[in-house]
Structures are given as structure tokens and as C-alpha cells.
Amino acid sequence: MESEGGEQARSSWVLTVDFGSQKTMASLVKVGEEGSTSPPFLVHNDLSRFETPTEVSFRGKTCETGELAAMQPATNAHNVVKEFVPYVGLPPREVREAAIAPGFRVSDDDVLPVTCAAVEFDGSDSSFPLELVLARHLEGVVGCAKHQLVEMRKVPSKDAADIRLAVILPGCFTPRQARALEDACRIAGVEDAYLVPAHQAMAQGYEQRHKPEIEQMRNSSVKEQTIAIVDVGHMISSCAIVRFTPGESKIVSAKSIFGVGGAAVDSILVSHFKEDIERKYGSGCCESPRSLFRLRAACEKLKKMLSTIDESEVGVDGLLPERDVTIKLTRHRLNEMIAPLCHQLQELVKSTLQTEDSFIEGSSLDGVEIIGGASRIPCLAAVVQSAFDGKELRKTLDSNSALCIGAANPAAQFFDPAVSQEKKDCNLQNALKSFDVKGLEESHLKGLREKHMEISEMQAQLRRLEVAMNNLESKMSETREALRGKHAHLMKRDETESALKEVEEWLEQVPQEGYSVEMLEKKKEELELKVRELNSKMFEQLEKQADEMSRSMERSAQERRQEEANQDKDDHDFRKLRFDERVRMAENNKKEANELFRDGNVMHAIDRYNKAIGHCMKIVETLRPEQEKQLNELKGVIVLNLAQAFFKLNKFQKCIDNCNDCLRYSPSLSKAKFRRALAYEQMNLLDEAEKDAKVLLEEEPENPNYTALSKRLGLKLQKRLDKEKNICKKMFG
């Protein structure tokens, strides 16, 4: 843990962001005043995933980014802006004529000299420049980074996080597009963002991954190693030749091309099956945004399946009314359809091998590294291998994180106050200055910045409204639970139910847009006072029990402090103990934790559970199969109990994380799925909760807890669907 105050205040953080066409990846690295940098680590989003969808959605007054935008239903597909990053900075005409159709509606509004996405927002048709859309997405990424720093106790609060920004610049971007990236950062409130060329990030990522191998080469008589890195992405493909010598790593040649990758394959498949379906069932049956959304999703699935098998078919649900549609294809036919893409990719590699001085033979290279999601398509990988004279393709880099991890150190050096200006890599920034290319006018930037802040404030207000509504509904739910609880005999049932019904009727009568935070908070206070007034005997009993519990906890805390005073708090147990001895110690800690939890000492119980897991992790000897099974079962039980403890503290994400760990150790443990579903429900992730509930009911159809959970989720999902229908009626009435 960081020391409080001083060290936190002296360090800043560099956030390196790779805006991929489909997914965004980000890393953080700390830069201290004394020039020290820590190893970079990946940033996770609100769902604890490292990959965040590069999507922004609009719905009513709501603007969502990342995972929430990707969860939008097909009915709102026309208001989701995705696969837009490669078009940032391009004029509308070039976007409309691009090789790959954009994943959003291009606005016809020519007020600004930039491409705008056409969406419906706040009850009217709107045109948002892609720079503003990217700024919205960037704000979400920065927010996740700050939240993670607070969660890791690197900074005391989000406001205390001093974050500098570095952005990966795709290889095919023009100087005009680079300026547009800078404009998007400025709209999001980030000045002086550092742009890192994608080719440089790839080279740095490779050097970090193969550092021992490269260092060994530099210390040997060879003194030189030349490798090729090919990135076959979703919309952009790149190739770079990198030469490592004792003094430096140098990019000998680098080329990129837009329109060659997974998105191009998807577009070919969509066009093929759209034509086939319209020929069978009538022209125009696949023209709606919802139909195209579902057809594209099915084509993406088919593409992935054909990467592993020779023939496949995929059902397209809800494409046509009252008719099931299935699309089929063989890998051989797919190879024929994407042959032009294969040729373009081959030409890209050949043009990269042709340097200013000479042509580099593929067989002379020391290695060929291939990354990118589309590299999994067999014929594209085969074309790359053929272009390098049959050289074996290596996949030692992580396709998703290679760029943002590779660019982290150059970015940290750029922002490091201890590094002299002469040593900083300012080649790209200086090159941009040499081009006579300007970004948006200051007046336009100011207007877009104000619009961005207006939307942010609107979202903050909606979140406050949602919290107030959740608090009111939680209070109502809590009161209903009390009517069924062990103190129900002390309550005035009829009068309490009448008070709840009165609030329900009020919620139904007031239109959704008529709520305010103050109204909901006032109604919650009124309900609390009414329930307390009606059921004073029950509350007196609860307060008496709470006082007794508090005294018991204080006694336990004193005993704990006394125990800690008599022993070293730090874990210095590095003994190499036998398997059965470590298991015994873990079991003892688990039993102590269970007793603490039953007594209400949840935090102390968590501490004991962590010690129990620690003993399990210290087992280093080679285990027999039965020992490994025993250990995994023990780990599963411990982390499952940890999940229950975190649930008790309303730390639902940590509960979910521990349930996931439990299912890794004991995949068949239904309790883990049940607790995870309950945590998802509390976080209002109803779709995720429903998935677990369905699995649980398949395993134990008669279990009353699982049945009750499924029924409760069904009601909540129906309520959400009804709200969506009401909104649609008001919008399209």
C-alpha cells in the first residue's frame, strides 16, 4: 500500500489508451518526481473487464459508453455509434465513400466541416461530431482509470488522481486525423495529450515481451536482430519491420491500410446473405437497422466458427416476422469471397519489405510476429506466412494489450520531469507541427466542450435520480421483507401495507420525467417516518439487539487488538510445510472466520478468510491428483465464504469476483452461481443475473430459492421492458 499523503502527492500517472475499432484497451503507469517508473498495468472497466467496447449510445436523455452502450437492445441500434474511430477527422464525403460502411448513421448536417453521427437525443434529432463522440468515450475510460487507482489505494480520491494522457495513433491516420484525436482529447478536458504511433507501440511491446532474448543478442557477437510485426485488426491492418541493435530499436519500414481486416470480412458476409435473403423473401426485408444489426451479429459469429471448422450454420433470431432464418457457409466459399482482401494484405506485406534501400527477403528475418483479431482467420494468416516466404508465424504477444502496454514506457518518459527535453521522443509532435494542418477552430472547440460538459452534467443528474429511485424502492422492499420476517408479529400489517400501496400509487401516477431527486428523497423520508411510527415496538426491539451486537463487536475487537499486540502482524511465514500441514492451517483459519462471520464480525472474518487462502497459495510441492482436488475444493469453499462476506458489506463487485474464482476451483458449485446472481441483481445487471438463474433452474428445478430468484428477476425484467415501451411510445407516439 502507498504511504499516505506524501508519496501519493509526489507521483503522477500516465494513462495510455488504444482506441481500437471495436475494443478500447488502456494501461496505467506511475511516474515519480525522481524519474522512477513502475511497470504498467491494465485498466479494467466497471464490469472488471480489460476490453471496453468502443461504443457510445444515446437513448432519451441518457448517453452511455463502453459496456452499457454495447448492451443496448436491437431496437436502439440506430442510436449506437460504434466502429467510428477510423473515421475521426475525415470529411463526410470520404466517410460515405469508404471501403467499409461506418457503424453509425452519418449526419447530413454540414454546419461543421467534420463528420457527424446522426442520433436521437433528449427528444430531438441531433448531430454529434465524431470528436465529441470520442470525447464522451474517453471520459468513461478516464473515469474507470481513476476509480481503479482509488480502489487500489494509489490515490485517496478520484479528484486527487493526477493523470496525463497518451493515445495510440493508428498507422493509417493522416495528420488531419491526428489533429482530430487531439481535438477529442481537448473536448474531454485533456490538454497536451501525447500521441504514440502504433508502429512504435508494437515495437516497444515486442521488445518488452522478449527483453531477455534481445538482451542476450545485444551481448553476443550477433549484435542485430530483425523481425516483422503484422497486425491484422478489425478495420486496419499494419506491418512493420523492426531492427534491434545494441544501441537502439529502429523501425526500418512500416505500412498500414484501412479496409482490410475483420470488419471487411463481416461486410462481405452481410452483403452476401442480405442479397440471398431478399432474393428468397422479398426485396427490402433486411433494410431496417434492427434487421441489419442482427444479421451482422450472426455473420460475425459465423466468421469465428469458420476459423476453427470447415462448415457451419447460424440461426438469425428475429430477422423476419414469424419466420426462422439460417445462414450457412463453408470455409472454402469464405476464402473465395475474401480473396481480394487476401491480395491487399499480401501487397501490404510486400510493400513493407520494399525499403528505400533494398528489398528485405522474408526468409532473412529472425522472426515474424502476428497479432490482431482477424489474424485468426486461416486464409489471412496463410497469406501473411506466404508473403514472408513461409516463415513460421509467432503469436507471443497479446493482441489486445500489446499496443497500450508497449506505448506506456515511452509515454511515461515523455511526461517524466526527470528526463531532459532532448531525450524525449517528440518526433511525431514535431512532425505534426511541420504540416500545415489545423484542427477545429477555437470557437467550435469551445462549443463542443460546453456541449460535452452539458451532457456530463445531465448524466450525473440522471445517476442521482436513479440512486434516489433505487433507495426508495429498496426501502419499500426492505419493509415488505420485514412483514415476512421474524419480527412481523410486532408490526401493524394492514397499516404498513397501506402505506406501501400509497407510495406505489404515487409512483404510477407521476410520469417518469416528472420525478426529481428531491421528490424521491422526500417520499422516502415520509415512508420511513410512517413505518417507524406504525411499528415503534419492532424498532425498539431492533435497536436493543443492535446495541447488544455493538457491545459484542467491541469486545471482539478488543480481544483482536490484544491478540495482535502479542504477535507480529506481518506475514513472515515462508516455511516449506507439508501439504497436510498447510491444509490444516487453512482449515483452522476458515473455521475461525466462519465463527467471526456468524457473530457479525464481517471485516475480521474477511481477514481470516484471506489468511486461509494465503496458506493454500503457499503450497508449492507437486501434488497428486487427489491432493489437487482436495485443495481446489478447499479454495472454492473459502472464496465462496469471502463472496458472502463481501455481499454482507454491499461490496457486490467483489462478491462477483470471488464467485468467479470459486467457479474456477469448483465449477459445479451451485451456491457460487446463486450468490453471483444475487450480486448481479443488486447491481441491477438483470440480464447477467437471469443467465445464472436459468442455469441454476436447469440443475435444480425444484429448489425454492432458485425459483423465487427467477420469478423476481422476471418481474424486474418485465418492469424494465414496460418502461422501455412507454419511452418508445412517447418518442414515436
N, C-alpha and C positions, 0 to 999 in steps of 0.2 A: 504494500500500500504506500502511496505517496505520503510524504510528510506534510503536515497541514500548513497551509498558508504560504510559507516561503518558497518551496520548490515549485508549487503549482503556479505561483505568481511569476516565476522567472522563466517559465517554459511556454513556448507556443507550439501549435500543432499545424501540420500541413495535411490538408485533405486532397488526395489525388483522385479525380473522377474520370472514369472511362464511360462516356455516353455511347453505349452500343446501340445498334438499330433496334434490337429487341429488349436487351437487358442492360442495366447500368450496374457497374461494379465500382467500389470506392475503397480506398485504403487510408489509414492514418499513420503518421509518423511524428514523433516528438522531436523538436529542435530546442536545445537549451542555449542559454546565453554564452556558454563556454564552448560552443561548437559541437557538443556531443549529440548524436542522433541515435535513437533507439530503432530496433528492427520494425518495419511496417507491419501492420495487421489489418485485416479486412473489416469493413464496416457492415454490420447486419441491419436489416430493416425492422419494422415493428413486429413482423412475424418471425424474427430471428433467422431470416434467410439472407445470404450474401448477395444473391442475384435479385435486383429490383426491376420489375418491368418498366421500360422507358415509355410510359403511357400517362396521359393526362385526360381526365374525363370531366364532363360538365353535365349537371342534372339539376334542374330547378335553380336554386341558389348555391348548390354545392359544387365545389371544384375539388376533385380527388386526384391524387398522384400515386404512382407506383402500384403496389398490390391492390389497393382499393379501386383504382382505376381499371385494373385488369379484371376485377371481379364483376364489372358491370354486366348486366344481362344483355342478351342479343337484341332486346327491344330498344336499347340505348346505344347500339353500336355506332349510329351516325353522329353521336356526340363524344366519341372517344378518339383522341388524337394519338396515333401510335405510328411507329416506323417513320418518324418525321425528322430525325436528327440529320440524315444526309442531305436534306433539302433546306436546312437552315442557311440563310444568306443568299439563296438562289432567287432570281426573279420569277414571278408566277408563270410566265410563258415557258421557261425551261422546266419547271416542275410538272406542268401539264404534259410536256412532250418527253418526259423522262422515260428511260427504258423500262422502269418498274413503276407501276401506278402507285401513287402515295397512299398511305394507310389513313387518310383523312380527307375530308371534303375541302377542296381549295376554294377560297372565297373569291367572288367576282369583284369585291370592293377594292378599288385601286387608290384609296386615299393615301396609303403608304406605299413606297416603292419596294416593298418586300412581300414575300408570300405569307398569306394569312390563312388560318384554318377557320372554316365556317362551322359554327356551333350554335346551339340554343342555350342561352344562359340568362338566368334571372328574368324569365318570362319573355324574352325577345331574341331575335336573330342577332348574332354577334360575329365579328371578325377579329380574331386574335392573331397578331403576328407570331410566327414561329419562335422568334426571340423571346417573346413574352411567355409562350407555352413552355419553352425550355427553362426560363427563369422560375416558373411555377414548380417544375420538376426538380430543379436544383435546390430550391428552398426545402423541399421534402428530404433530399439527400443530406443537406447540411443539418437539418433538424435531427435526423437519425444519428449522425455522427456526434452531435452534441449530447444527445441522450445517452449514447454508448459511453462517452467519456465520463458522464456523471455516474452511470451505472457501474463503471469500472473504478470509480472513486479517483479518477485522474484529475478532475476539477470539482469544486464544491457545488456549482450550479451551471446551467446552460449559459447564462449570461457571462459567466467567468471564463468560458472557453474562448481562447484567442486562436482563431482558425484562419489560416491562409489557404488559398485555393490554387490548385494546379489542375488543368484539364488536358486530357489526351486529344491531340489534333489528328483526325483521320488523314491517312496518306493522300487521298484524292481531293482533299479540300483545297479550294483556291484561296488566295489572300483575302478576297472579299468574304468568303465563308469564315475564315479565321477571325476577321473583324466582327462578324455576326456573333461568333461564340463569345468574344469579349463583351459585346453589347448585352448579350443574355446575362452574363455574369454581373454587369453593372446594373441591369434592371433588378436583379435579385439582391442588390446591395453590396456586391463584392467588387471592389476596385482592384486593379493591377493583378488580375489573375495571370498565372504563369502557364503558357501553352507548351506542352511537350509533344513533339512529333511522334506519331505512332511507331515509326520505324526505329526511332531511338529507344522508345519504351520496350519494344520487342527485344532489341539487342541487349539492353540492360537486364531485362527479365531472364534472358538466356544466360548472361554472364553470372547473375546471382545464383541461378539454379545449378550451374556447372562450375562454380567457383573453384573447388578442389582440382578438377580436371584442367581448367585453364591455368591455374597457378602452377600446376605440375609442368604444363607445356612451357610456361614462361621461364621456368627454372631449368629446363632441359636444353638440349642442343638444337631442338626443332625451331623454337622461337617464333612460330607462326601457326595459326590455325584459322582456316576459312570455312565458314558454314553458311548455309542458306536457311532462312526462316520464311515459311509460307503461311499466310493467314487467310483461310477461305471462310469468310464471315457470312453474315446473313444478307447484307446488301453490298458490301465492299470486300474485295479480295486484294491482298498485298503480297509482295515478295521483296525480300531484302537480302543482300549478300553482305555479311559482316566478317571483318578480318580482325583477329585478336593477335596483338604483338606484345612484347614485354612492356612497352610504354603506354599503350592505349588500346581501345577498341574502336575501329573505324568502319563506318558504313560505306562500302565500296560502290554499291549500286542499290537503288530502291525504286520500285514502281507500284502503283495502285490503280485499280479500275473499279468504277461504280457499275452496278448492274449484274455482277457475276457473283453468285452465292445462293444461299438457301431461299431467299425471297424470290429470286428469278425462277428457281425450280417451282416454288409454290404458284407463281403467276402462270407459268406454263400449264401446270396441272389444273388450276382453276379454269383457265380459258378452255382447255380441252374438255373437261367434264361439264362445264356450263353449256358449251355448244352441244354436247351429246345429250344432256338432259332436256334442253329446249327443243332439240330435234324430236325427242320422244314424247314430251308432254306439253309442247306449245311454246311459242316464242314469248319471251319476257317473263317466264315463270321464275327466273333466278335473278331478277333485277333489283329487288329490294335490298337495302343494307343488311337486314336481318338474314336473308337467304344467303347473300354473299359471305357474311360473317360465318355462318355455319358450314358452308361449302369449303371455305378456306381452312377452317379448323380441321375438317375431315381430310383435306388434301395434305395438310402438314402431318397429320397422323399417318396417312398412307405413305408419305415420303420416308418417315422414320422407320416404318415397318419394313419397307423395301430395302433399307440399308442393311438388314440382317437376314431377310428371307427373299426367295426368288419370285414369289407371287403372293398377293394379298388383296383383301377387300375390306371396306369400311362402310358402315351404315351412317347415313346422314339424317339425324333425327330432326323432325320438324321443318324440313326443307320445303315440302309441298303439303298443302292441307289434305288430310285423310289419305296419304299415300307414303309408303316407305320407299326410300331411295338408297341404293347401294352402289358404291363406285369400286371398280376392280381394275387392277393393273399388274403387269409383270415387270420385273426389273429390266428385262431385255427391252421392252417397249419404252420404259422410262429413259434408258440410255439413248435410244433413238431420238426421243423428244428433246433431250437436253444436249444433243451433240454440238449445237452452235455454242453453248456455254463452255463445253469442254475445250472447244477450239480456242475461244477467247482466253481461257485460263492458261492454256498451253502457250499462247502468244505472249501473255503477260510474263511467264517464266523466262521465255527465250529473250524477250526484250530486256529483262533484268540481267541476264547473263552476259548480254552485249554491253560492255562498259565503253567508256570513251577511248580507252587504250587498246582493248582486245576483247576477244570472246572467251569467257570462262567455261571450260568444259565441265559438265556436271559430274563426271567421274573423278575430277581432280579435287572436288570439295571434301572436306573432312567430315561433313555430316549435313543432313537435311532434316530440319525440324518442321513439322506441320501442325498447325493449330487452327481453331475455328470450328464452329458447329457444323458447317457444310462439308468439312473435311471427312465427316463420317459417311458421306455418300460415296460408295465404292468407285464409281466411274470417275468422279472428280479427283479422288486420291490417286487413282491409277494414271490419270493424265499427268498429274504433278510428278509422279515417280518416273514416268516415261520421259518427261522433259528433262529430268536430271540423269538421263542415261541409265535408268533402272536402279539408281541409288536407293538403298533402304530408307524408308521414311521413319523418323523417330517421333515419338509423342511423349516427351519427358516434361513438357510444360503444361500447366493447367490452362486450357483455352479461355476460361472465363476471367481468371485473375492475373494472367501473365503481364498484361499491359499496366494495370494500375499498381501492381507490386513493383514492376520494373521501373516505372517512372517515379516512384516515391523518393528514392535517394537523390536523383538529380534535382527534383523539386525541393527537397529538404535542403540541399546545398545552395540552391538559388535563394531561399529565404533565410539562410543561416547568417546571422550578423557577423559571425567569426570568419566567414570566408570572404576574401578580398574580391572586389568587383571584377578584377582581371581574370580570376579563376572561375567565375560563374559562367554557365552556358547561356549566353544571351543571343546565340546565332539566329534563332527563329524570330525573336523580338526585334532584333536589328534588321533582319530581312524584311519584316513587315513594314518597318518604318521607311525602307527604301522604295516600297511600292506606293504608287500614288492612288491608294485605295482608302476610302473613308468609310466609316460605319454610319450609323443613323445620326441624323442631326441632333444636336443637344436638346432642342425643343421637343423632338419626337421621343428621345430617351427619357426626358423628364416626364412627359405624359404617360409613357408606358410604365415608368417607375411608380407613378401615382396610382395607375390602374392596378398594378401588382399589389401595392400596399392596401388598396381598397378591397381587393379580393381576399387578401390575407386577413384583414380585419373582419370581413364578412364570414370567413371560415371559422375564425376564433369565436365570433358571436354564436354561430351555429353549434360549435362544440360546447359552449357554455349552456346553450339551450338544451342540447342533448343530455348533458350531465344533470341539469335540473330536472328534466323529464325522467331520466333513469332513477334519480334519487327519490322522486315522488312515487314512481312505480315500485321501487324497492321497498319503500315504506309501506305501501299497500300490500305487497307480497309478504313482508315480514309480519304484518298484522294478521293476515289470513293464516300464516303458519302458526302464529300464537293461538289462534282459535282452535287449531288442531293439536296443539302441544300439551305438555304435561301440566301447564298452569291454566288450561282452558276453563277449569271449574271455577277459577277466581274471576273470570271475565263475564261481562254482560253481553252475551252473544248477539241478541237481536239488535240492541242499540249500536253495537260496534259494526255489525254488518250493514246497518242502515247508513252509518257514517261513510263506510267504504262505497256503498252504492251511490251516495250523493256525489262523491268525488268522480266516480266513473261516469255518471251522467253529465257532470260538468265538462269532463274531457271530451265526451262525444258531442256536446253542444257547441263548444268553442272550435271554430275552424283552425286547422293546424297552423296556418300562417298568422293566426291571431294570438298565439302564445307569446309570452315574454318570460325571460328568466325570473323577473320579479314576481310575476303572477304565479309561476310554478312553485317558487320558493315559499311564497305566502300561503299557497294552498297546502303545501307540505307541512308548514308550521301549524296551520289550523287543524290539519288531520292529527298531528302529533298531540296537540293540546287536548283535542276532543277525546282521543283514545286514552290518553293518560287520565283525563278527568273521569271517564266512564269506568276505567279499570284500575283505580287507585290501589286496591288491595293487591292486585298482581304485581304492580310496580314496586310496592313496598317490599313484597317478598323477594323480587329480583334484586333490589338494592341491598337487602340483607345478605343474600347469597353472594353478591358481588363484593361486599365488604369482607366477608369471610374468605373468599377466594383471594382478595388482595392481601390480606394478612398472611395467608398460607404461602403466597408467592414471595412475599417479603422474607418470610422465614427461610424459604428455599434459597432465595438469593443470598441471604447472609451465610447459609451453610456453604453455598457455592463459592462465595468470596473467601471464606475461611479455608476451604479446600484448596483453592488456587494459591492462597498465601503460603501454603505448606508445600507447594510443588512448583516446578518450573512450568511456566505457561507455554513456552515454545515446544514444538515437537522436535526433539533431538533423537528420536527412536530410529536409528539407522541399523539396528541389529538384523542379521540374517537369520531369521527364525524359521522353524519347520512350518510346513503348510498347516498342520493341525493346530499348532500354537497360535498362528495368526488368525485362523478361523475362530478359535476360541475367544481371542481378544475382541474380534469384530462382533461376535455374538453377544459378549458381555456389554459392549458399548451400545449395541442395538437394544438390549433389554433395558438398560438404564434410560435410554432415550424414550422408549415406549412408556416407562413409568413417569418420566417427566412430562410427556405429552398428555397422558391421562390426568395428571394433576394440574394441567393448564400452563405449564412452563414451556411454551412452544419454542421460544428462542434458544433456551438451554437444550431442548430436545434436538433442535437442528444442529447445534454444536456437536452433540453426541453422535448423531447420525453421520455427520461429516467425518468424525474420528473413526467410526466403524468402517466407512468407505475407504478411509486412509489406510487402515490395516489391510483391507482387501488389495489395494493397489501396491502394497509393499511386498506382495508375494511374487518372487522373481524366479523361483525354481521351475523346472519343466514339470508340467502336471500330466497325470494320467487322465484319460477321458472322463472317468467317474469323478475325479477331483475337479476338473474344469467345469463339469456340470453342476457340482455342488457349489462351487464358487460363484458361478453365474446366477444360480438361484438365490444365493445369499445377497449378492449385489442387487438383484432385482427387487427383493423384499425391502432392502434398506432404502433405495432411491424411491420406491413406491411410498414408503412411510414419509420420506422427505417431501414428496409431492403433496401428501395430505397435510403436512405441517405448513407448507407454503400456501396451500389453499386456505387454511385456517387464518393466515395473516393477510388474505386477499391479494397475495402475490401470484396471480393466476398464470402469468407467462412462465415464471419459474416452476410452477406446478406442471405445466405442459412440458417444459424441457426435461424435468425429472421423469415424467411418464414416458417420454420418448426414450430416455436412457433405459428405463425399466424394460420396455418392449424390445430393446436391443439385447438385453441379457435374457429375458424370458418372454419370447414373442407370443406365447399362448396365454399370458396372464390377463384375464378379462378385466380385473379390477383397474389395471392401468388405463385401459381404453375408457372405462367408465369415468374415472376421475379426470381424464383428459377431456372427455365430452362435457363434464360439469364445468371445467375451467373455460373451455371454449364458449359455453353458454353464458358464463359470467362476463366474458369479454365481448359478447354479442356477435361472435363468429358462428352464427347459427348453421351455416352450410357445413362447416368442418365438424361441428357437434353432431349434426344429423348423420354424417358419414360413419362416425364411431357408433352412434345409436343403432344404425342398420346392421352393422357387423355384430354388435352385441346381441341383438334380437335373433339373428341367424344362429348364433351359438347357443343361446338360452332363451327360446321364445316365451317360456312361462315365467321368467324372472320378473317379479313385480316392480323392482327398481328400474329395470331396463324399459319395461312397458310404460311406466309413468314418465320416464325421461323422454321417450319417443313421442308420447302424446303431448307433453308440454312443449317440445320443440315444434311439433306440427302446428300447434295453436299459434306460437310466436311467428313461425314462417308464414302462416296464413294471414296473420295480422299485418306483417310486413308487405305481403303481396297486395292486400287490400289497400294499404296506404299508397303503394305504387300505382294501383289502378286509379285511385282518387286523384293523384297528381297528374296522371296521363289525361284523365277526363277534363281536369281544369286547364291543362295545356292545349289539348286538341279539341275540347268540348264540342 
